[in-house]
Amino acid sequence: MMNGRHVILTSVSSLRHSVISVCVAVFRKNEIVVKRHLKWLCCECGATTLEFALSAVVLLSIVLGVMETSLALYSFDLVCDAAREGARYAMVRGNTCMLSGASCTATTTQIQTYVRSLGFPGINVQSMTVSATYSGFPSGTTCTPNANCANPGNLVTVKVVYPFAYNIPFAPSKTLQLSSTSAMVISQ
């Protein structure tokens, strides 16, 4: 008794032999044409090129995906650094800050302008959003002596948000909102 697999293999094998015998019978008069036709049936010409093309697409997609992920991590590191620099800028420019007899208190707009002027390479600083908030320190205490809380001993918190376009080949594009927050105690 023959199993199904043996019958299929026998059928494929006899199909191949019948195609070859038909080709030989039709082209018997012209031997060159028969040899070329039989060579085409058994030839693997171009298989390596096709395998390379398919493998290269997968490999390049992986390489470009790793590069795009590295760029996202680099941008996140710059956003973290921008938040820290903004908090440092604000902590030394509280309500009691005086420079050559003039007040040098930093506003949210000045902090945003300073952070954007740092010139981080590889990111669009105009799409970066910077916000600064003042609160009492330690957490939960009220701000003294005035309402804006930019006094020494209180807390300044700077938050930076940057939209990063994350594009990986053969995957839908996303915009990641990279954000970082840094808080420091105002010293002046």
C-alpha positions as CSV (number, residue, x, y, z in Angstrom):
1,M,0.0,0.0,0.0
2,M,1.4,3.4,-1.0
3,N,1.0,6.4,1.2
4,G,0.0,9.8,-0.1
5,R,3.5,11.3,0.0
6,H,4.9,8.6,-2.2
7,V,2.1,9.1,-4.8
8,I,2.7,12.8,-4.9
9,L,6.4,12.4,-5.4
10,T,5.8,9.8,-8.1
11,S,3.4,12.2,-9.8
12,V,5.9,15.1,-9.7
13,S,8.7,12.9,-11.0
14,S,6.6,11.4,-13.8
15,L,5.4,15.0,-14.7
16,R,9.0,16.2,-15.0
17,H,9.9,13.2,-17.2
18,S,6.9,13.7,-19.5
19,V,7.8,17.4,-19.9
20,I,11.3,16.5,-20.8
21,S,10.2,13.7,-23.2
22,V,7.8,16.1,-25.0
23,C,10.5,18.7,-25.3
24,V,12.9,16.1,-26.8
25,A,10.2,14.8,-29.2
26,V,9.2,18.3,-30.4
27,F,12.8,19.6,-30.8
28,R,14.5,16.4,-32.0
29,K,15.3,17.9,-35.3
30,N,17.2,20.8,-33.8
31,E,19.6,19.5,-31.1
32,I,20.8,23.0,-30.0
33,V,17.3,24.1,-29.1
34,V,16.7,20.9,-27.1
35,K,19.8,21.3,-25.1
36,R,19.0,24.9,-24.3
37,H,15.5,24.0,-23.3
38,L,16.6,21.2,-21.1
39,K,19.3,23.3,-19.5
40,W,16.6,25.9,-18.6
41,L,14.5,23.2,-16.8
42,C,17.4,22.2,-14.6
43,C,19.2,25.5,-14.3
44,E,19.5,27.5,-11.0
45,C,20.8,30.6,-12.7
46,G,19.8,33.8,-10.9
47,A,18.8,32.0,-7.7
48,T,21.8,33.5,-5.8
49,T,20.9,37.0,-7.0
50,L,17.3,36.5,-5.9
51,E,18.3,35.2,-2.5
52,F,20.7,38.1,-2.0
53,A,18.1,40.6,-2.9
54,L,15.6,39.2,-0.4
55,S,18.2,38.9,2.3
56,A,19.5,42.4,1.7
57,V,16.0,43.9,2.1
58,V,15.7,42.2,5.5
59,L,19.2,43.1,6.6
60,L,19.0,46.7,5.5
61,S,15.7,47.1,7.3
62,I,17.2,45.8,10.5
63,V,20.3,48.1,10.1
64,L,18.1,51.2,9.4
65,G,15.8,50.3,12.3
66,V,18.8,50.1,14.7
67,M,20.1,53.4,13.4
68,E,16.7,55.1,13.8
69,T,16.4,53.7,17.4
70,S,19.9,55.0,18.1
71,L,18.9,58.4,16.8
72,A,15.8,58.4,19.1
73,L,18.0,57.5,22.1
74,Y,20.4,60.3,21.2
75,S,17.5,62.8,20.9
76,F,16.1,61.7,24.3
77,D,19.5,62.2,25.9
78,L,19.6,65.8,24.4
79,V,16.1,66.4,25.8
80,C,17.3,65.3,29.2
81,D,20.3,67.5,29.0
82,A,18.2,70.5,27.8
83,A,15.9,70.1,30.9
84,R,18.9,70.0,33.2
85,E,20.4,73.1,31.6
86,G,17.1,74.9,31.8
87,A,16.8,74.1,35.5
88,R,20.3,75.2,36.2
89,Y,19.7,78.5,34.3
90,A,16.5,79.1,36.3
91,M,18.0,78.2,39.7
92,V,20.6,80.9,39.6
93,R,18.1,83.5,38.3
94,G,15.5,83.7,41.0
95,N,13.8,86.8,42.4
96,T,16.9,87.9,44.3
97,C,19.3,87.6,41.4
98,M,21.2,90.9,40.7
99,L,23.7,91.4,38.0
100,S,25.5,94.8,38.0
101,G,22.7,96.3,40.1
102,A,19.9,95.1,37.7
103,S,17.5,92.3,38.3
104,C,18.3,89.1,36.3
105,T,15.2,87.1,37.3
106,A,14.4,84.5,34.6
107,T,10.9,84.2,33.1
108,T,9.5,81.1,31.4
109,T,10.1,82.7,28.0
110,Q,13.7,83.5,28.9
111,I,14.3,79.9,30.0
112,Q,12.8,78.6,26.8
113,T,14.9,80.9,24.7
114,Y,18.0,79.9,26.6
115,V,17.3,76.2,26.2
116,R,16.7,76.6,22.5
117,S,19.9,78.6,22.0
118,L,22.1,75.8,23.4
119,G,22.3,74.5,19.8
120,F,21.9,70.8,20.2
121,P,23.0,69.1,16.9
122,G,20.6,66.9,15.1
123,I,17.3,68.1,16.5
124,N,14.9,70.9,15.5
125,V,15.0,73.2,18.5
126,Q,12.0,75.2,17.3
127,S,9.7,72.2,17.8
128,M,11.0,71.8,21.4
129,T,8.6,73.0,24.1
130,V,10.0,74.3,27.4
131,S,7.9,75.0,30.5
132,A,9.0,76.2,33.9
133,T,7.0,76.0,37.1
134,Y,7.9,77.2,40.6
135,S,6.7,75.6,43.8
136,G,7.5,75.5,47.5
137,F,10.3,73.3,48.8
138,P,10.0,70.8,50.4
139,S,7.0,69.5,48.5
140,G,3.6,70.6,49.8
141,T,4.8,73.8,51.5
142,T,3.5,77.2,50.4
143,C,5.6,79.7,48.5
144,T,6.9,82.6,50.4
145,P,7.0,85.6,50.3
146,N,5.3,86.2,47.0
147,A,3.0,84.4,44.6
148,N,5.4,83.4,41.8
149,C,7.6,81.3,44.1
150,A,10.9,82.3,42.3
151,N,12.6,82.9,45.7
152,P,15.7,81.2,47.0
153,G,14.9,77.9,48.8
154,N,11.9,77.2,46.6
155,L,11.8,74.7,43.7
156,V,12.0,75.4,40.0
157,T,10.9,72.5,37.7
158,V,11.7,72.7,34.0
159,K,10.0,70.3,31.5
160,V,11.2,69.9,27.9
161,V,9.0,68.0,25.3
162,Y,10.3,67.2,21.9
163,P,8.4,65.4,19.1
164,F,10.6,62.8,17.4
165,A,9.5,61.4,14.0
166,Y,10.3,57.6,14.3
167,N,10.5,56.0,10.9
168,I,11.5,52.4,10.4
169,P,11.3,50.8,7.0
170,F,8.2,48.6,6.4
171,A,6.6,49.9,9.6
172,P,4.1,52.7,10.2
173,S,5.7,56.0,11.1
174,K,5.2,57.3,14.6
175,T,5.8,60.6,16.4
176,L,7.3,59.9,19.8
177,Q,6.9,62.7,22.5
178,L,10.3,62.6,24.2
179,S,10.0,64.5,27.5
180,S,12.2,65.1,30.5
181,T,11.7,67.0,33.7
182,S,14.4,68.5,35.9
183,A,13.9,70.2,39.3
184,M,16.4,72.2,41.3
185,V,16.3,74.4,44.4
186,I,16.6,78.1,43.6
187,S,19.9,79.5,45.0
188,Q,19.6,83.3,44.2
